């Protein structure tokens, strides 16, 4: 289950030892791009209190907005599983795509042709400079796993997703599955 080489489409699961970092504590990140210049990802399990309609009233939908990461939190990003409907999107892997024609996307949502199960919106993203993510991997900040959910991950990821993934890892990680988010409060 644990992968050896970083590549886009994989999941980064925050090690239980990441405590006190508001962005990354108990995060599950979809790695959207990884190359020699750096890496980009989106946190899948940190919903915000906003819907797309709160931010863009012209969109008649109540799709949740997620905290994608600490970089450019004033920008809206999206991933989806409907590339035939959204031109100019970039394939991440396994039927998951990033971005595309946003004006058309808004129209398709309003017409009911794109549903909540097809798209996920984020404020901000997670980014790493060249070799920064590799260094964090070597210091055991992240657990790298295959995205076994493929394009169904848009419906799977929830606030409990980190705990579910930790349980699936088993072994030494099981003890962390029921620990409080801040162990000092225990």
SULQUIPE-V714480 format. One record per backbone hydrogen bond with DSSP energy under -1.0 kcal/mol. CO is the residue of the C=O (numbers start at 1). NH is the residue of the N-H. E is the energy in kcal/mol with one decimal. If there is no record, write none. Layout:
co:CO nh:NH e:E
co:CO nh:NH e:E
//
This chain:
co:1 nh:146 e:-1.4
co:7 nh:10 e:-1.5
co:10 nh:31 e:-2.8
co:11 nh:145 e:-2.6
co:12 nh:29 e:-2.8
co:13 nh:143 e:-2.5
co:15 nh:18 e:-2.2
co:17 nh:19 e:-1.4
co:21 nh:25 e:-2.9
co:24 nh:27 e:-2.0
co:27 nh:14 e:-2.8
co:28 nh:44 e:-3.3
co:29 nh:12 e:-2.7
co:30 nh:42 e:-1.9
co:31 nh:9 e:-4.1
co:33 nh:40 e:-2.3
co:35 nh:38 e:-1.1
co:38 nh:35 e:-2.6
co:39 nh:128 e:-2.4
co:40 nh:32 e:-1.7
co:40 nh:33 e:-1.9
co:41 nh:126 e:-3.0
co:42 nh:30 e:-2.6
co:46 nh:67 e:-3.1
co:50 nh:65 e:-2.0
co:51 nh:55 e:-1.3
co:52 nh:56 e:-2.9
co:56 nh:59 e:-2.5
co:59 nh:61 e:-1.5
co:63 nh:52 e:-2.3
co:65 nh:48 e:-3.2
co:66 nh:123 e:-2.7
co:68 nh:43 e:-1.3
co:71 nh:125 e:-2.1
co:72 nh:75 e:-2.0
co:75 nh:124 e:-2.2
co:77 nh:122 e:-2.8
co:78 nh:99 e:-2.9
co:79 nh:120 e:-2.4
co:80 nh:97 e:-3.3
co:82 nh:85 e:-1.4
co:82 nh:86 e:-1.5
co:87 nh:101 e:-2.2
co:90 nh:98 e:-2.7
co:93 nh:96 e:-2.0
co:96 nh:92 e:-3.2
co:96 nh:93 e:-1.1
co:97 nh:80 e:-2.6
co:98 nh:90 e:-2.5
co:101 nh:105 e:-2.0
co:102 nh:106 e:-2.5
co:103 nh:107 e:-1.7
co:104 nh:108 e:-2.6
co:105 nh:109 e:-2.2
co:106 nh:110 e:-2.3
co:107 nh:111 e:-1.7
co:108 nh:113 e:-2.4
co:108 nh:114 e:-1.1
co:109 nh:112 e:-1.6
co:115 nh:118 e:-2.0
co:118 nh:81 e:-1.8
co:120 nh:79 e:-2.0
co:121 nh:66 e:-2.3
co:122 nh:77 e:-2.7
co:123 nh:68 e:-2.0
co:125 nh:71 e:-2.6
co:126 nh:41 e:-2.7
co:128 nh:39 e:-2.1
co:129 nh:132 e:-2.0
co:131 nh:135 e:-2.1
co:132 nh:136 e:-2.1
co:133 nh:137 e:-2.4
co:134 nh:138 e:-2.2
co:135 nh:139 e:-1.6
co:136 nh:141 e:-2.5
co:137 nh:140 e:-1.6
co:141 nh:15 e:-2.5
co:143 nh:13 e:-2.9
co:144 nh:3 e:-1.5
co:145 nh:11 e:-2.8
co:146 nh:148 e:-1.4
co:149 nh:152 e:-2.0
co:150 nh:153 e:-1.5
co:152 nh:155 e:-1.4
co:152 nh:156 e:-1.1
co:153 nh:157 e:-2.2
co:158 nh:161 e:-1.8
co:160 nh:164 e:-2.4
co:161 nh:165 e:-2.5
co:162 nh:166 e:-2.5
co:163 nh:167 e:-2.4
co:164 nh:168 e:-2.1
co:165 nh:169 e:-1.7
co:166 nh:170 e:-1.4
co:170 nh:173 e:-2.0
co:171 nh:174 e:-1.4
co:173 nh:176 e:-1.4
co:174 nh:177 e:-1.3
co:182 nh:185 e:-2.3
co:183 nh:186 e:-1.6
//
